[in-house]
Amino acid sequence: MSGAPAKSNVSIPRLDVLRALCFLMVFGCHAFYSDDPAINQHPVWRAVISPLFSNGAVGVNVFFALSGFLITYLLIREKMTFGNIHVPKFWLRRVLRIWPLYFAVVVIGFVLFPMAKSALGQPVGDNGSAWSFIFFYNNLPMAHGFTTDSSILSVLWSIAVEEQFYLVWPLLLFALPVRGFPWAFAAVLLASILFKYTADTVQLRTWHTFSCMGDLATGASAACIAASERGARWVASWKWPAVLVIHLIWILLYVPQTGFVPPLTEVLDPVLFALFSTAVILYQGFGGPTFLRMREFPVLVRLGRISYGLYCLHMVAILLVLQLLSLAGLQGFWVSAVLFPCTALVLSILFASVSHRFLETPFLRLKDRFAFIVRG
């Protein structure tokens, strides 16, 4: 590429809404967890809260599909518009987007969290190797059964997977012609399915990089459809009955259930969920106007825009509120079901907003200087 090509703007607010919903899935899974039978056996908990949130960890899988879709869509647009992909600038953009907040959370987890536990007279456990977090392979110890003492750090496993994806993916797209992308993405998805099937533990099928690459490749495959005029027209032509079925199956796959015999339940259920999640992403991003399109509520769009901070910092808020409620002697079902999650959610939004305004935004402005296709 020569000269300074004009930037192209991409804005898909409904995907920001979907991103906000993904965060709420993950937050609900963490905030509404309880091993106290007096709480988790309460009729309201069993009838409402558990079906809504106990499977919320799959929100991370939707995040992966979204990331695979958006990153690949932007890279395809860059390659089709400017002739190729500027890989070093892509890596620099990802560094500016991910690293400032990520390493701030690493410092909180390795320094401030143990200090706070010691001050409260609580034993400090093992958080693992700091090098695994510095070099973004901290998902691999988790995949082999290691758990960190700090849940603040444990949520960073998915960021490690994303960073590994960002390292390899632009090289693949740089090397291949656009017409070869669907075949490459299908090969990655098949390899991921085979890896999960041969893996002998749930941890490997959940947190290993090869397991997660299937979700990213599924989203990337949808990007191939959306980036072509013919594909975009096809998605826009979807009729509301078919779209309704897609969304209903997506919701049913989200509800906790066992569709297959292990290990198939850990292999096929996530694959189906990723496929239908990707169909939802395609429709919400490029579908025609029907009553099933997500409304672009400003609050949800805003939450989607700060979802990275919400995801990275929500465990900080959860642990802080838990400690404050414990010190205040507040407990019981309604504290766990209403007061605690509502307070933790408000605090998560506050932390993420402050992070976005004062920590992330300066780097985001710098990031856009190195972009050829920018998000509006």
BELVENMO-V851376 format. One record per pair of residues at least 12 apart in sequence whose C-alpha atoms are under 8 Angstrom apart, sorted by sequence separation. I is the first residue (numbers start at 1). J is the second residue. D is the distance in Angstrom with one decimal. If there is no record, write none. Layout:
I;J;D / I;J;D
This chain:
196;210;7.9 / 142;157;7.9 / 195;210;6.7 / 196;211;5.7 / 325;340;7.8 / 195;211;6.6 / 253;269;7.4 / 32;49;7.4 / 110;127;7.2 / 139;156;7.8 / 32;50;7.9 / 138;156;7.7 / 139;157;4.4 / 192;210;5.4 / 193;211;7.1 / 322;340;7.3 / 138;157;5.8 / 139;158;7.0 / 191;210;7.8 / 192;211;5.2 / 253;272;7.7 / 254;273;7.3 / 321;340;6.8 / 110;130;7.8 / 127;147;7.6 / 128;148;6.3 / 137;157;7.9 / 192;212;7.3 / 253;273;6.0 / 32;53;6.9 / 33;54;7.4 / 127;148;4.4 / 139;160;6.3 / 192;213;6.2 / 193;214;6.9 / 32;54;7.6 / 126;148;6.1 / 127;149;5.2 / 138;160;6.4 / 139;161;6.9 / 192;214;5.1 / 321;343;7.1 / 125;148;7.7 / 126;149;5.4 / 127;150;6.4 / 136;159;7.6 / 137;160;5.7 / 191;214;7.9 / 250;273;6.4 / 318;341;7.9 / 321;344;6.0 / 29;53;4.9 / 125;149;5.1 / 136;160;4.5 / 137;161;7.5 / 189;213;6.9 / 190;214;7.5 / 28;53;5.1 / 29;54;5.2 / 124;149;7.4 / 136;161;7.6 / 188;213;7.0 / 189;214;4.4 / 28;54;7.6 / 29;55;6.5 / 127;153;7.9 / 188;214;6.5 / 189;215;7.6 / 250;276;5.5 / 318;344;5.2 / 26;53;8.0 / 29;56;4.7 / 106;133;7.3 / 133;160;7.7 / 136;163;6.8 / 249;276;7.4 / 250;277;6.4 / 317;344;5.4 / 25;53;6.3 / 28;56;6.3 / 29;57;6.0 / 136;164;7.3 / 189;217;5.8 / 317;345;7.6 / 27;56;7.5 / 188;217;6.4 / 189;218;6.8 / 247;276;7.7 / 25;55;7.9 / 26;56;4.9 / 246;276;6.5 / 250;280;8.0 / 314;344;7.5 / 317;347;5.7 / 318;348;7.9 / 25;56;4.3 / 26;57;5.0 / 103;134;7.9 / 186;217;7.3 / 314;345;7.5 / 317;348;5.4 / 24;56;7.9 / 25;57;6.7 / 26;58;7.3 / 185;217;5.3 / 186;218;7.9 / 316;348;7.8 / 25;58;7.5 / 26;59;5.5 / 185;218;7.3 / 246;279;7.2 / 247;280;6.7 / 314;347;8.0 / 25;59;5.4 / 26;60;6.9 / 246;280;7.1 / 314;348;4.9 / 317;351;7.8 / 24;59;8.0 / 185;220;6.9 / 186;221;7.6 / 313;348;6.4 / 23;59;6.6 / 185;221;6.1 / 22;59;4.6 / 23;60;8.0 / 113;150;7.2 / 22;60;7.0 / 310;348;6.0 / 313;351;6.8 / 182;221;6.0 / 310;349;6.4 / 313;352;6.7 / 22;62;6.6 / 181;221;7.9 / 243;283;7.7 / 22;63;6.6 / 109;150;6.2 / 310;351;7.6 / 182;224;6.9 / 309;351;7.6 / 310;352;5.1 / 109;152;5.8 / 181;224;7.5 / 309;352;4.5 / 19;63;6.9 / 108;152;7.9 / 109;153;5.6 / 308;352;8.0 / 309;353;7.6 / 164;209;7.9 / 307;352;7.8 / 303;349;7.8 / 306;352;6.3 / 309;355;6.6 / 19;66;7.9 / 105;152;7.4 / 106;153;6.6 / 235;282;7.0 / 236;283;7.5 / 306;353;6.8 / 309;356;6.9 / 105;153;7.2 / 161;209;5.7 / 165;213;7.7 / 235;283;6.3 / 244;292;7.2 / 158;207;7.8 / 238;287;6.9 / 243;292;7.5 / 157;207;7.4 / 236;286;6.0 / 237;287;7.2 / 238;288;7.2 / 240;290;6.5 / 306;356;6.5 / 161;212;7.4 / 235;286;6.3 / 236;287;4.2 / 237;288;6.5 / 235;287;5.4 / 236;288;4.5 / 240;292;7.4 / 235;288;7.6 / 102;156;7.7 / 232;286;6.5 / 219;274;8.0 / 215;271;7.4 / 218;274;6.8 / 222;278;6.6 / 226;282;7.1 / 214;271;7.5 / 218;275;6.6 / 222;279;7.7 / 145;203;6.5 / 144;203;6.5 / 215;274;5.7 / 219;278;5.7 / 143;203;4.7 / 144;204;6.5 / 218;278;6.8 / 222;282;6.7 / 226;286;7.3 / 142;203;6.9 / 143;204;4.6 / 205;266;6.8 / 143;205;7.7 / 205;267;7.4 / 143;206;7.1 / 143;207;4.9 / 202;266;7.1 / 142;207;6.6 / 143;208;5.2 / 197;263;6.6 / 140;207;7.0 / 197;264;7.0 / 139;207;5.9 / 140;208;5.9 / 139;208;6.4 / 140;209;7.5 / 139;209;7.4 / 196;266;7.7 / 197;267;6.1 / 196;267;5.9 / 94;166;7.5 / 193;267;6.6 / 91;166;7.1 / 91;167;7.2 / 5;82;7.7 / 193;271;7.8 / 90;170;7.6 / 1;82;6.7 / 1;83;7.2 / 1;84;7.3 / 87;170;6.0 / 87;171;6.9 / 1;86;7.9 / 85;170;7.4 / 87;174;7.6 / 85;173;7.7 / 85;174;5.7 / 84;174;6.5 / 75;170;7.5 / 76;173;7.9 / 60;158;7.5 / 64;162;7.7 / 75;173;7.7 / 76;178;7.4 / 68;215;7.5 / 69;216;7.3 / 73;220;7.3 / 64;212;7.6 / 68;216;4.3 / 72;220;5.4 / 76;224;7.6 / 67;216;6.7 / 68;217;6.2 / 69;218;7.8 / 70;219;7.9 / 71;220;7.8 / 65;215;5.0 / 66;216;7.6 / 68;218;7.3 / 69;219;4.2 / 70;220;7.7 / 73;223;4.8 / 77;227;6.7 / 61;212;7.6 / 64;215;5.7 / 65;216;4.9 / 68;219;4.6 / 69;220;4.5 / 72;223;6.0 / 73;224;7.0 / 76;227;6.9 / 64;216;5.2 / 65;217;7.4 / 67;219;7.2 / 68;220;4.7 / 69;221;7.3 / 72;224;7.9 / 62;215;7.6 / 65;218;6.3 / 66;219;6.0 / 69;222;6.3 / 70;223;7.1 / 73;226;7.4 / 61;215;6.3 / 65;219;4.3 / 69;223;5.0 / 73;227;6.2 / 64;219;7.6 / 65;220;7.5 / 68;223;8.0 / 155;311;7.8 / 156;312;7.0 / 155;312;6.8 / 152;312;7.8 / 155;315;7.9 / 152;313;7.5 / 152;315;5.3 / 151;315;6.6 / 152;316;5.9 / 58;254;7.5 / 56;254;7.8 / 55;254;6.6 / 55;255;6.6 / 55;256;5.7 / 54;256;7.2 / 52;255;7.2 / 51;255;6.0 / 51;256;6.5 / 105;312;7.1 / 101;309;7.4 / 105;313;7.4 / 61;270;7.9 / 65;274;6.7 / 102;312;7.3 / 101;312;7.8 / 62;274;6.8 / 65;277;7.3 / 66;278;7.6 / 61;274;6.9 / 65;278;6.4 / 62;277;6.3 / 66;281;7.2 / 62;278;7.9 / 101;355;7.5 / 101;359;7.1 / 100;359;7.0 / 101;360;6.9 / 100;360;6.8 / 18;281;7.9 / 97;360;7.2 / 100;363;8.0 / 15;281;7.0 / 97;363;6.7 / 96;363;5.4 / 97;364;6.1 / 96;364;6.6 / 15;284;6.7 / 14;284;6.1 / 15;285;6.2 / 96;366;7.5 / 97;367;7.0 / 14;285;6.3 / 96;367;5.8 / 12;285;6.1 / 93;367;5.0 / 92;367;7.5 / 93;368;7.5 / 17;294;7.4 / 93;370;6.6 / 92;370;7.7 / 93;371;7.2 / 17;296;6.7 / 21;300;7.9 / 14;294;6.2 / 17;297;7.6 / 20;300;5.9 / 90;370;7.7 / 14;295;7.2 / 20;301;7.2 / 89;370;5.9 / 90;371;7.5 / 14;296;5.9 / 89;371;7.3 / 13;296;6.5 / 17;300;5.1 / 20;303;5.3 / 21;304;7.9 / 16;300;7.3 / 17;301;5.0 / 19;303;8.0 / 20;304;4.2 / 23;307;6.5 / 27;311;7.8 / 16;301;5.1 / 19;304;5.0 / 20;305;8.0 / 26;311;7.9 / 30;315;8.0 / 16;302;7.7 / 17;303;7.6 / 18;304;7.2 / 14;301;7.3 / 16;303;7.6 / 17;304;5.6 / 20;307;6.2 / 23;310;7.2 / 27;314;7.1 / 31;318;6.8 / 13;301;6.3 / 16;304;4.3 / 19;307;6.8 / 23;311;6.4 / 15;304;7.8 / 16;305;6.1 / 42;333;7.8 / 45;337;7.8 / 39;332;7.3 / 39;333;5.4 / 78;372;6.5 / 38;333;7.5 / 78;373;6.4 / 77;373;7.4 / 39;336;7.6 / 74;373;6.2 / 32;336;7.3 / 32;337;6.9 / 31;340;7.7 / 32;341;7.1 / 31;341;5.6 / 28;341;7.9 / 31;344;7.7 / 27;345;7.9 / 10;373;6.9 / 7;371;7.2 / 8;372;6.4 / 9;373;5.8 / 10;374;5.9 / 11;375;5.3 / 12;376;8.0 / 7;372;4.8 / 8;373;4.7 / 9;374;4.9 / 10;375;4.6 / 11;376;4.5 / 6;372;7.2 / 7;373;5.6 / 8;374;6.2 / 9;375;5.6 / 10;376;5.6 / 5;372;7.3 / 7;374;6.8 / 9;376;5.8
